[in-house]
Amino acid sequence: MESTSSISQGQSRLLIDQRYTISDIDDRLFGSFVEHLGRCVYTGLFEPEHPDADEHGFRKDVIALVKELGVSTVRYPGGNYVSGYRWRDGIGDPAKRPRRLDLAWHSTETNQFGLHEMEQWLAETGGNELMEAVNLGTQGFQEALDLLEYSNIESGTALSDLRRSNGAERPFDIRMWCLGNEMDGPWQLGHCDAVDYARMAAKAAAGMKQIDPDLDLVVCGSSSHSMETFGDWERTVLERTYDYVDFISCHAYYQPKNNDIESFLVSGVDMNSFIKDVAAIIDSVKATRHSNHQVYISFDEWNVWYQDGEKSKNPEGRNNWPVAPRLLEDVYTVTDAVVLGDLLITLLQNADTVHSASLAQLVNVIAPIMTEPMGDAWRQTIFYPFASMARYAKGGTVLRTVQESTNHNTQQYGDVADVNSVTVQRSDGSLAVFVVNRSMDKENRLTIDLPASARHSQVKAYTLHEDDLLAVNTLQDQNRVILHDNLTASIDTDGHQCSVALPAVSWTMLLFN
């Protein structure tokens, strides 16, 4: 993307040529995240007393919304939670499962929902892929090997036969595994430096691939772009694990700082820089090792998260360990949804490097789906750009386009383009363009030069925009913010050029046939 003097203020241009591509899109890029945190699981996914619960205790209204959202993978069971989790607590007869203290979120874990319940829930949502995280915080790599044997070996061993006796005769066949979580963070149980973590992760990875050689393993990268150890951590970990792992993780959350909405709207600039920096380290380590193996990025935690808010504070006190308290239940504005759409555009722009990503989280906890105990489930504003892009980009190919846009200045990132976009050629040959106008106050007239190889006769436009930038969806007003289809986009008579006026602070999807 670049600014050019040939573009007048409030205008932008996009040139599409189907001959040039960036990458096919891995379905895993549209993943999500379920952690035993707050009400994500209990009264979110699982509420046996709810009038709309099925025979397994799963909320059918939530399952319907998850299907509509279009998530492909679900990272589970954490997150910070996993660094203190004992997976054996969540198997067997639920009536005999132990209640434990969850130190990560100062709560009580009942263990009524565990690995078998998650596998059953995934089957009911349409067979979404499980991305299992192992505890390298307090349990070590032997527990990881045991969990893998329990999950993926068909029969004939103590652990595989235990799984069968617990009701799952067929293996779960989990393909993707996270080797711990945010081990660079001092807040993490079992936090260690890069060398110690890399040694443990290498042992776990080597042993796991002896059991099941075709696993996809994710090693922990930095838990944010701003960590003091960022860069050195990635290099140290990859130098010691490169031959065993397939992904390195990135985590990033964004929120306005000092009410600087202009900088917040272009948070994708930081995400893009984060990805490029990690990709450069991967390439450097690969070259140094003279390796033919390719490690990709798993951006397995990302979202807007108001971490300074009251709802982000954990319970306190030695005798105060509530079950499923209301934690991190951010209510998202239409502005937050535009930012999320821009972040997802950024992930797609880097589809050659990012082969997996997980929106954190799925239900109630910084989530696109909200529920009320014994009550309704509804869509947050951020639901709409994710669901639309999952539906129309999944299975497609990202095209390498040329975009010109005027710029505006931001306090945090300097000059940035008013408009950001990504173009996807869908599996049926049609085109989908996803675009954001990140200007606070100016409409932008986007001109799209379509491929000359085909004549496009029809375009449908959908936009997320409200004059009230703080508009939200709530239990009382669940459809205050929705996706609108009244944006006018026109194609010229030759079928090779489209024009559309993008409102300020908006996310738009254009579908061409």
N, C-alpha and C positions, 0 to 999 in steps of 0.2 A: 504494500500500500504506500502511496506517495502523494504529496501535495504538488499541484502544478498551477502555474499562473494562467493556464488556459481555462481553468475552471473558475466560474464566478462564485461570489459568496452565496452560500446556501444551495450550492449545486454539487453533484458528484456524478461519477461515470464508472461503469463497470463493463469490461470487455471479457466476453466468454468465448473460449475456443475449445471445443471438445477433444481436440487432438492432444492437449497437454493436461496431464493428471498429476496429482500429488500422491494419492494412495487410495486403495479400496478401504472402506470403513469396517473395522472390526466391530461386530455386534456388542462386544464387551464394553465398548466405549459408553454405552447407555446403561451402565450398571447403577446399583444403589447400595444401601448400607443399612443393616439392622444390628443395633447394639442393645444389650441389656442395660438400658439407660432411661431413666424416667419412665414414660408411658409408651415407649416405642413398641415393646412386646406386649406387656400387660395392659389391657384396655385399648391397645392399638391393634396388633395382629390377633391377639389371643384374649378372649373374654367370654368364657363358657356361659355366663349368666345372661349375656346380651340376647335380646329377642331375635336377632338376626344371625345368631351363631349356628354353625353347623355341628354335626355330631362329634367333631374333634375340638370344638371350642373356638374355632376360627371365625372371625367376623366376616360374613359374606359381603357386606357392603364395602369393606376395605379391600377384599380380594377383587371385587369388580373394578374399583378405582385403580388398583395396582395393574390390572390388565390394561386398562385404558391408558395409564401412564406409559406403559411399554418398556419397563425395565427388563434388562437381559440377564444380568447377574446380580446376586445379592451377597455382599461381604458380611460375614457373621463369625463370631458373636461380639466382636469389637475390633478396633477401638481400645481405649484405655482399660475397659472392663476385662479384656482377654488376658491382661498381664497378671491377674489374680484368679483366673477362672480354672476350675478343675473339671474337665469335660466329663469325667465319670459321674459327677453329681447330677448331670442332666440326662441320664439314661436309666432304663429299668422302670419299675412300678412307680408312677408319680407319687403315690401315697407314702412311699418309703424314701423319697428323695430328701436330702438334708437342706435345711435353710442355712444360708451363709451370709456373712457380712461382705458386702461389696465395697472395698476400700476406695475404688476409683471414684464412685459417685455417692459415697456415704449413704448407702441404702441396704435393705435386706433383699437378698435374692432367694426366691422360693424354689427355683429350679423346676417349676411345673412345665416349663417350656425349654426343651433342649434340642439335641441334634436330630432325634427321630421326628420331633414335632416340626422342626424347620424343614426337613426333607418332605414331610407330608404336606406342609403348607406350600412349599415350592411346587409340588405336583399339582396342587389345586389352583395355583396361579398360572398354570400353563407350562410347567416344566422349566422355569427359569434356573439358570446355573448357580450352584452354590460356590462361593469363594470363601473357603474356610481359613480362619486365622488360628494359629497355634500360640500357646503361652510359652514364650521364651523369657518372660519376666521372672516368675517365681517357680516354674515347673521344669524348665530345661528341655533338652532335645530328646531325651528318652520318652517323655510324654508325647511329643510330636510323633515319634515313630509308632507308639502304641495307638494313638488316635488314627493314624493312617492305616495301620493294620486292621483295626476295628472297622474302619469305614470302607476299605477298598479290596480286602482279600475275601474271596468268595466263601471259603469254609476250610475246616481242617486244622485251625489253630485255636488257641484258647480265646483270643480276642474276637476273631471272626465268628466263632461259634457263639460267643456271648452276644454278639449283635443279632444273630439268628434267633437265639432264645428270647431276645427282647423284641421280636416281631418283624425284623427285616431280613428275610431270607436272602434277598439279592443284595449285593454290595451297593453302596451309595455311589461309588465310582466318581469321587470328587476329583476334578482335574486341576483346580487352581488353589494354591495354598499361600497364605501370607506368613512369613517367618517372623512372628512377633508384630509389635505395633509401636511406632514412635519411640524407639529405644534410645534416640538421641535426646529425649526430653527429660529433665530432672523430675518432672511430675509423674513419670512412669514408674510403676513398681518394677524393680529389677533394672532400672536405668544403668547403663554402663557406657564406657567410651567406645569409640569406633573400632579399635583393635579388638577389645574383648567381645563386642557384639559380633564382629565379623568372624572371629574364631568359632563362636557358638553357632552362628548361622551356617557357616560352612560345614560344620559337623552335622547339623540337622539336615541340610540340603543333600549332602552326600549320602547319608543314611536313608533318607526318604526316597531318593532315586534308586537306591539298591532294592528297595521294596517295589517301587513302581516307576520305571525309568521315564515314562512319558508325562510326568507331572509338569505343570507350569508353576514355578516357584517365584514368589515376590519377596525380595529382600528390602529391608527398611531403608529408605532414604531419609532426607531431612523432613521434619514435621512442619517446617515452613521455610519460605525463601529467606526470611530474616534471621534465622538461627545463626548465632555466632560461629558455629561449627560447619555451616553450610559450605559445600564444595570440598573441604577437607574430609568431611564425613563420607560423602559419596565416593570420593577417590579411594579412601582407605578401605571401605567396605567392598567396593567392586574389585579392587586389586586382590582381595583374598577370597572372593566368592564367585568371580566372573564365570568360571567354567561350569558352575553348578546351578546358577539361577537364570531366569528368563525375563524378569522384570525388576526394576527398582521403583520404589514408591515415591510419590510427591503428595503433599498435603497442603491445602491453602484455603483459608477462609477470609472473607472480605466484609468490611462494614465501613460506613462513613467515619472519618476521623475529624474531630472538631467541627462537625456539621459541614464538611467539605464535600458536598454532593457532586460537584463537577469532577473531582478526582475519583470518587467512588464509582461514577458511571463508566470510567475507563479502567476498571480493575483488571480487565483482560490484558492490559499492557504488562502488568506485573506477572500474570500467569504465563503469558507468552515468553517473557524473559526467563522465568523459572524453567520452563520446558527447554528453551534453547541452551541454558547453562548446563542443565543435567545431561542433555543430549551430547553436548560437547565433551563432557567428562566421560560418558560412555564410549564415545568414539576414540578418545585419547587412550583409555585403558585397553580397548580392543586392539588399537594399533600397537601399543607397547607390548601386548601379549602375543602379537602376530596371530590373532584368533580369527576363525571363520564364524564363530558363534555370535549371534546378535542378541543383545539385551534391549528390551523396550521399556517404556515408562508406563507404570500403572498409577494414574492420578486418582488413587482410591479413597481420597476424602477431599471434597470441594463443595463450597456453597457460600451463600451469604449467612453470616452468623454474628449477631449482636452480642459479643462476648462480654461487654461491659454492663449488660442489663441485669436487673434484679433476678430474672428467671434463670440466669446462668449460675447463680450461687448455689452450692451444695448445701444440704442440711448440715447442722453442726451438733455436737454433743455426744458424749459417750453412750447415753441411753436413748439417742434419737436416730434410729435407723429405719425410716419408713419404707414400705413396699410401694414401688412404682410411684414416686412423688412426681409432681408436675415440674419438670426441669427442662430448660432450653426450649420452651415452647414459643419460639419467635412467631409473631404475626407479620406476614410479609406484605409490603406495599407493592403497588404497581411499579415503582422505581426499582425495588429489589428484583422484581421479575425481569425487567429490562436488563439489569446487570447480569442476572443468571443466564439470560439468552445470549448475551455477549460472551460470557465465559464458555458456554457450550459451543459457540461459533469458534472461539479460540482453540478449543480442544479439537474440533473438526479440522481447522486449518493445519493442525499438527498431527493429522491422522497417520502419517508415515512413521512417527515416533511414539505417539500415545496409542497403545493398542488396548488399553483398559482404563476405565474411569468409574468412580462410584460417587454419585450424589449423596451427600451425607445430610440427613438420614432419610428414612422412607416415611415413617408415620410419627406424628406428634412432636418429635424431637428435631428441631430445625428442619422441617419436613414439608414436602408438597401436599401431604394428606394429613388432615386433622380429624380427630374423633372426640366425641363426648361419651364418657362412660354411660352405658345403657341408653345412649342417644344416637345422634346422627354422625355421619362421616361426610366430609366435604373437601373441596379442592382449594388449596391456597393459590395465590396469584402465580407463584413460581411453577405450578403444575403445568400451565399452558404452554410455555415455550419448550419445556422438556418433552411433554407428550407429543407435541407437533413435530419436533425434530426427530424424536425416536421413530415416529410413524413414517416420516417421509425421507429420512436420511439413512436409516438402517438398511444395510445391504447394498448401498450405493457406492459411488466413487467420488472423491473430492477432486474438483477440477482446479487447475492452476490458472487463476484469473489475473487480470490487471485492473486495479482500481485506482481512481484518482478522486481526491476529496480535498476540500478546504480543511484547515486545521483550526483548533482553538487551544488556548493556553490553560493548563491546569497547574495548581500549586504543587502537586506531588509528582507529576510525570512530565511536566513541561508541555511542549506542543504535541498534540495528538490529533488524529483525523476525526472529523465530525462523524463519519460513517464507517462502519466496519461490517464486512460481509463474508459469507462463504457460499460457494456454489457446489451443488451435488448433482451428479448425473445418476438418476435412479436406475434400478435394475431393468425397468421397462423402456429405458432410453429417454424418458422425460427429464425435465430439469426442475430442481428446487433451489431457490435462492433465499437464504436467511440473512437478514440485514438489520442493524440497529442504527438509529440516529441518536448519538450520544450527546448532542448539543442540548443545553438546558433550556434554550429559549428560541431556537431557530428551526423552522421547517426546512427540509432539504429535498430538493428535486433531483431524484436519481434517474439517470438515463442508462439503460442496459443495452449494450450491443450484443445481440444474440448470435449464436453460431450461424455462419452462412450456409452450412451443410444441410440445414433443415429449415423449413418454414413453420413458424409457430403462429397458430391462429387463435389461441385462447390462453388467458392468464387469469388465475384466481389469486386474490390477495386477502391475507388475514393479518390483523395487526393487534398488538397489545399496547394500548395507550389510554390514558385518562387525563383530563385537564387537572384533576386533583392528584398530584404526585404521591399523596399519602393514602390513597384509596386502598382498602383491604377487604378481604372476605372473612366473615366471622360466622359463628354459629347462628347468630340472629339474622345475618344478611350474607348468605352463602354465595350469591352470584352478583355481588356488587361489581367485581372485576371479572370480565370474561374476554374471550377472543372475539374480536369484531370482524365481520366480513364485508364492511361497507366502504373500505378504502378503494379508491378508483385507480386502477392501473390499466393503461392502454397500450396496445401493440399497433405499430404502423401497418399500412396496407401490404407491405412487402413481407411482413412477419419476421423482421430481423432487428427490430428495435422496440424497446418498451420504456415507458416513462411512468413514474409514480412519485407522488409527493409524500415524503415521510414526515410525520409529525415529530416535534421535539420530544425527546425522551420516549422512544418507542422501539418496539421489536416487531419485525414484519416478516412474514413468510409469503413468497411468491411461487406459485406452481404453474409451470408452463407445459402446454401440450401442443 
